[in-house]
């Protein structure tokens, strides 16, 4: 999803300048996008089938709500994205420069609209709004606009999409750094580094503020048990500290070896240094998240990597502004080696969101244990999980092979000699 926006940026510059260099750069990333898109379809569709196979009771109760957004994602956004992706891949000569730019824009809109419908579905499970519950226990949608305008969805969507954009920026800048370090496709390497770093430095800051800050406030207001577990706060405190490092000890209900910033959690949560922040002791034990250590570590991995991303992109942008980045090998190595970490951060963020919601499947309405398919045994679920893991391992190998082949081929042919990129 983040790459779709970067492709629009490359296509826009190509359209405005008429420079074939930018057009070829966009074609290269469209091919990478297409490989990711195909893998996303293959891995994403089975996830929706799980609503019926593994979560039948949840689907029976909440299908009238979540079915709205999931259906709209498939009917509107997915078909929009896939149709125009075909035109983007195979229709450049027939469409012309403006038509091809429009196809890129439609792919971007389709991907980002698709993301919103999916996020709105998850956000309703995090913070259910616009519904009523019948006497039979079924959840009925009362306001479609309340569902789409859920404040949780708005901030979660912004935070998620910027996370996707950060991933794309690191991939683009890291691949550009690889080309510069190896001396192949250097003109395109400079272009990829420049675009990835300039967009990336803005995205990493926006990920922290306002989107990350606003998402944290929503968690504090609506899921205080999740906040306490994320921060390892076992006891309610006025002037609660922000934990940088520590290991939760569940038996003694304390953090081992903590490194903290005094009173900072209270300030970040309520804008007052001596505000009281509720710890896990303020809530019934049965309402605690199921796996507090996993939630705690996932949250801190996400935040720690997000902080690292700001530092890396800010340093790269400073060197780029001074005209030194392309020759600063240690920074190029850092950009290249950083490619996997946004994937880790995004995964840790989703673990934080979903484990933090536990033990609720729909927060405050349905517990996870009540939403499962009663006729599907744990053994059957494990068997299909292992099967999908094997299939996805094969697909992952195929994905890496195809992406590696595109990287070796590179933009502008296989020779590695391309006209120099504009310096402006």
C-alpha positions in Angstrom: 0.0 0.0 0.0 2.9 2.4 0.7 4.6 1.5 -2.6 1.4 2.5 -4.4 1.9 6.1 -3.2 5.6 6.1 -4.1 4.7 4.9 -7.7 2.3 7.8 -8.0 5.0 10.2 -7.0 7.4 8.7 -9.6 4.7 8.8 -12.3 3.9 12.4 -11.4 7.5 13.5 -11.7 7.7 11.6 -15.0 4.6 13.3 -16.4 5.7 16.8 -15.4 9.3 16.4 -16.6 8.8 14.1 -19.6 12.0 12.4 -18.5 12.2 8.7 -19.5 14.4 8.1 -16.4 11.5 8.6 -14.1 9.1 6.5 -16.2 11.5 3.6 -16.2 11.9 3.9 -12.5 8.1 3.7 -12.0 7.9 0.7 -14.4 10.4 -1.1 -12.2 8.5 -0.5 -9.0 5.2 -1.4 -10.7 6.6 -4.9 -11.4 7.7 -5.2 -7.8 4.2 -4.0 -6.7 2.5 -6.6 -9.0 4.5 -9.5 -7.3 3.5 -8.2 -3.9 -0.1 -7.8 -5.0 -0.4 -11.4 -6.2 1.1 -12.7 -3.0 -1.2 -10.5 -1.0 -4.3 -12.0 -2.8 -3.1 -15.6 -2.3 -2.4 -15.1 1.4 -5.3 -12.7 2.2 -8.3 -14.6 0.9 -7.9 -17.6 3.2 -8.0 -15.1 6.2 -11.5 -14.0 5.3 -12.6 -17.7 4.9 -11.6 -18.2 8.6 -14.5 -16.1 9.7 -16.8 -18.9 8.6 -14.5 -21.9 9.3 -12.9 -21.0 12.7 -15.1 -18.2 14.0 -18.6 -19.3 13.2 -20.2 -18.0 16.4 -18.6 -14.6 15.9 -19.7 -14.5 12.3 -23.2 -15.5 13.3 -23.5 -12.7 15.9 -21.6 -9.9 14.1 -21.9 -10.8 10.4 -24.5 -8.1 9.9 -21.9 -5.5 10.9 -18.5 -6.7 9.6 -20.1 -8.1 6.4 -20.8 -4.5 5.3 -17.2 -3.3 5.3 -15.6 -6.6 4.1 -18.1 -6.8 1.2 -17.4 -3.2 0.2 -13.6 -3.9 0.3 -14.0 -6.7 -2.2 -16.6 -5.2 -4.5 -15.3 -1.6 -4.7 -11.7 -1.3 -3.6 -10.2 -4.7 -4.6 -11.7 -4.7 -8.1 -10.7 -1.1 -8.6 -7.1 -1.8 -7.6 -6.8 -5.1 -9.6 -8.5 -3.7 -12.8 -6.2 -0.6 -13.0 -3.2 -2.7 -12.0 -3.7 -4.6 -15.3 -3.8 -1.3 -17.2 -0.7 -0.1 -15.3 1.2 -3.2 -16.2 0.1 -3.7 -19.8 -1.6 -0.6 -21.1 1.1 2.1 -21.1 1.4 2.4 -24.9 -2.4 2.5 -25.4 -3.2 4.8 -22.5 -0.4 7.4 -23.1 1.4 9.3 -20.3 -1.7 10.9 -18.8 -3.8 7.8 -18.9 -1.0 5.7 -17.5 -0.6 8.2 -14.6 -4.4 8.0 -14.0 -4.1 4.2 -13.8 -1.4 4.5 -11.2 -3.6 6.9 -9.2 -6.5 4.5 -9.4 -4.3 1.6 -8.1 -3.2 3.9 -5.2 -6.8 4.8 -4.4 -8.0 1.2 -4.6 -5.2 0.0 -2.3 -5.8 2.8 0.3 -9.6 2.5 0.1 -9.3 -1.3 0.6 -7.1 -0.6 3.6 -9.7 1.6 5.1 -12.6 -0.9 4.9 -10.4 -3.6 6.5 -9.2 -1.2 9.2 -12.8 -0.1 9.9 -13.7 -3.8 10.4 -10.9 -4.3 12.9 -11.6 -0.9 14.6 -15.2 -1.9 15.2 -13.9 -5.0 17.0 -11.6 -2.7 19.1 -14.2 0.0 19.7 -17.7 -1.1 18.7 -20.0 1.8 17.6 -23.3 2.3 15.7 -24.9 -1.0 16.6 -27.6 -2.6 18.8 -28.0 -6.1 20.2 -31.2 -8.0 19.6 -32.9 -10.2 22.2 -31.5 -13.3 20.4 -28.0 -11.9 20.9 -27.3 -10.9 17.3 -25.5 -7.6 16.7 -27.3 -5.4 14.3 -25.9 -2.3 12.5 -27.8 0.8 13.3 -25.6 3.5 11.7 -23.4 2.7 8.7 -21.8 6.1 8.9 -21.0 5.6 12.5 -19.2 2.4 11.5 -17.2 4.1 8.8 -16.6 7.2 10.9 -15.5 5.4 14.0 -12.8 7.6 15.6 -10.7 4.5 16.3 -10.8 3.6 12.6 -9.7 7.1 11.6 -6.5 7.1 13.7 -5.8 3.4 13.3 -6.0 3.8 9.6 -3.7 6.8 9.5 -1.2 5.0 11.7 -1.4 1.8 9.7 -1.0 3.4 6.3 1.9 5.5 7.3 3.5 2.3 8.6 3.0 0.8 5.2 4.5 3.9 3.6 7.6 3.7 5.9 8.1 0.1 4.8 8.0 1.1 1.2 10.4 4.0 1.8 12.9 1.8 3.5 12.6 -0.8 0.7 13.0 1.8 -2.0 15.9 3.6 -0.3 17.6 0.3 0.8 17.5 -1.1 -2.8 18.8 2.2 -4.1 21.6 2.0 -1.5 22.3 -1.6 -2.8 22.7 -0.4 -6.4 25.0 2.4 -5.3 27.2 0.1 -3.1 27.5 -2.5 -5.9 28.0 0.1 -8.7 25.1 -1.1 -10.8 22.2 1.0 -12.0 23.7 3.9 -10.1 21.5 6.6 -11.7 18.4 4.7 -10.5 20.0 4.0 -7.2 20.3 7.7 -6.5 16.7 8.3 -7.5 15.4 5.5 -5.3 17.5 6.7 -2.3 16.4 10.3 -2.8 12.7 9.6 -3.1 12.7 6.9 -0.3 14.6 9.2 2.2 12.6 12.4 1.6 9.2 10.7 1.8 10.5 8.4 4.6 11.7 11.2 6.9 8.2 12.8 6.8 6.4 9.5 7.3 8.5 8.4 10.3 7.7 11.7 12.1 4.0 11.4 11.3 4.1 7.8 12.6 5.1 9.2 16.0 3.0 12.3 16.0 0.1 12.8 15.6 -1.0 9.3 14.6 0.9 7.2 17.2 0.1 9.7 19.9 -3.6 9.8 19.0 -3.8 6.0 18.8 -2.2 5.7 22.3 -4.8 8.1 23.7 -7.6 6.0 22.3 -6.1 2.9 24.0 -5.8 4.7 27.3 -9.4 5.9 27.1 -11.2 2.8 25.9 -8.8 -0.1 26.7 -7.0 0.9 29.9 -6.1 -2.8 30.7 -4.2 -3.0 27.4 -2.3 0.2 28.1 -1.3 -1.1 31.6 -0.1 -4.4 30.1 1.7 -2.7 27.2 3.6 -0.5 29.7 4.2 -3.3 32.3 2.3 -1.2 34.8 1.1 -3.7 37.4 0.0 -1.2 40.0 -1.9 2.1 39.7 0.4 5.1 40.1 0.2 8.9 40.1 3.1 10.2 38.1 3.6 6.8 36.3 7.0 6.3 34.6 7.6 5.4 31.0 9.4 2.1 30.7 12.2 2.0 28.2 13.6 -1.5 29.1 12.4 -4.1 31.5 11.2 -7.7 31.7 7.7 -8.4 33.1 7.7 -11.0 36.0 4.2 -12.3 36.0 4.6 -14.3 39.3 5.7 -11.3 41.3 3.8 -8.8 39.1 6.7 -6.4 38.7 9.3 -5.4 36.1 12.8 -6.7 36.4 15.7 -4.5 35.5 13.6 -1.5 34.5 15.0 1.6 32.9 12.3 4.3 33.1 11.7 8.0 32.5 10.0 9.2 35.6 6.4 10.5 35.3 6.5 10.5 31.5 3.7 7.9 31.0 1.3 10.2 33.0 2.3 13.2 30.9 2.1 11.4 27.5 -1.3 9.9 28.5 -3.0 12.8 30.2 -0.7 15.8 29.7 0.0 16.1 33.4 3.1 14.7 35.1 1.2 13.7 38.3 -1.9 12.2 36.6 -3.0 8.8 37.9 -2.6 5.9 35.4 -4.5 2.7 36.3 -2.4 -0.4 36.6 -3.5 -4.0 36.1 -4.4 -4.2 39.8 -7.3 -1.8 39.1 -9.1 -4.5 36.9 -10.4 -8.0 37.4 -7.8 -10.7 36.6 -10.2 -12.2 34.0 -10.1 -9.0 32.0 -6.3 -8.9 31.7 -4.9 -9.6 28.3 -4.2 -13.3 27.9 -0.5 -13.0 27.1 1.0 -9.9 28.9 4.7 -10.7 28.1 3.9 -11.0 24.4 1.9 -7.8 24.4 4.6 -5.9 26.4 7.5 -7.0 24.2 5.6 -6.5 20.9 4.7 -3.0 21.9 8.2 -2.1 22.9 9.7 -3.6 19.7 7.2 -1.5 17.7 8.1 1.7 19.6 11.8 1.0 19.7 12.0 0.4 16.0 9.8 3.4 15.2 12.3 5.6 17.1 15.2 4.0 15.2 13.4 4.7 11.9 13.2 8.4 12.7 16.9 8.5 13.6 18.0 6.7 10.4 15.8 8.7 8.1 16.7 12.0 9.7 20.4 11.2 9.5 20.1 10.1 5.8 18.1 13.3 5.0 20.7 15.5 6.6 23.5 13.8 4.5 21.3 14.0 1.4 20.7 17.7 1.9 24.4 18.2 2.2 25.1 16.2 -1.0 27.1 13.5 0.8 24.7 10.6 1.1 25.5 8.9 -2.2 29.2 8.6 -1.2 28.7 7.8 2.5 29.0 4.1 2.5 28.2 3.4 6.1 24.9 5.2 5.7 24.1 3.3 2.5 24.9 0.1 4.3 22.6 1.1 7.2 19.7 1.9 4.8 20.2 -1.4 3.0 20.4 -3.5 6.2 17.3 -1.7 7.6 15.0 -3.2 5.0 13.6 -6.0 7.1 12.9 -4.0 10.2 9.7 -2.1 9.1 8.2 -5.5 8.4 9.0 -6.5 11.9 7.7 -3.2 13.3 4.4 -3.6 11.4 4.0 -7.2 12.6 4.7 -6.2 16.2 2.2 -3.3 15.9 -0.6 -5.7 14.8 0.3 -8.2 17.6 0.0 -5.2 20.0 -3.4 -4.3 18.7 -4.9 -7.8 18.6 -3.3 -9.3 21.8 -4.1 -6.0 23.6 -7.8 -6.5 22.8 -7.9 -9.9 24.5 -9.8 -11.5 26.2 -12.3 -9.7 24.0 -13.1 -10.6 20.4 -15.5 -7.6 20.2 -14.3 -5.4 23.0 -16.8 -5.3 25.9 -19.4 -7.4 24.0 -18.0 -10.9 23.0 -15.2 -12.7 24.6 -12.8 -14.6 22.3 -13.7 -18.0 23.8 -17.4 -17.4 22.8 -16.7 -16.6 19.1 -15.0 -19.9 18.0 -16.6 -22.6 15.8 -17.8 -25.2 18.2 -17.6 -28.0 15.7 -14.0 -27.3 14.7 -11.5 -29.0 17.1 -8.2 -27.6 18.1 -6.6 -30.5 16.2 -8.4 -29.6 12.9 -7.4 -25.9 13.3 -3.7 -26.9 14.0 -3.7 -29.3 11.0 -4.9 -26.6 8.6 -2.5 -24.1 10.1 0.4 -26.4 9.5 -0.9 -26.9 5.9 -1.1 -23.2 5.2 2.3 -22.6 6.8 3.8 -25.1 4.4 2.0 -23.6 1.4 3.1 -20.1 2.4 6.7 -21.2 2.9 6.7 -22.3 -0.8 5.0 -19.0 -1.8 7.6 -17.1 0.2 10.4 -18.8 -1.6 8.8 -18.1 -4.9 8.2 -14.5 -3.9 11.9 -14.0 -3.0 13.0 -15.6 -6.2 10.8 -13.3 -8.4 11.8 -10.2 -6.5 15.5 -11.1 -6.6 15.2 -11.6 -10.4 13.6 -8.2 -10.8 16.3 -6.6 -8.7 19.1 -8.3 -10.7 17.5 -7.2 -13.9 17.0 -3.8 -12.5 15.4 -0.7 -14.1 16.6 0.3 -17.6 17.8 -3.1 -18.7 20.5 -5.5 -17.5 23.6 -3.5 -18.3 23.4 -1.2 -15.4 24.3 1.8 -17.6 21.5 4.3 -17.7 21.3 8.0 -18.4 22.1 10.1 -15.3 19.2 11.1 -13.1 18.3 14.8 -12.8 20.1 16.5 -10.0 17.3 18.9 -9.1 
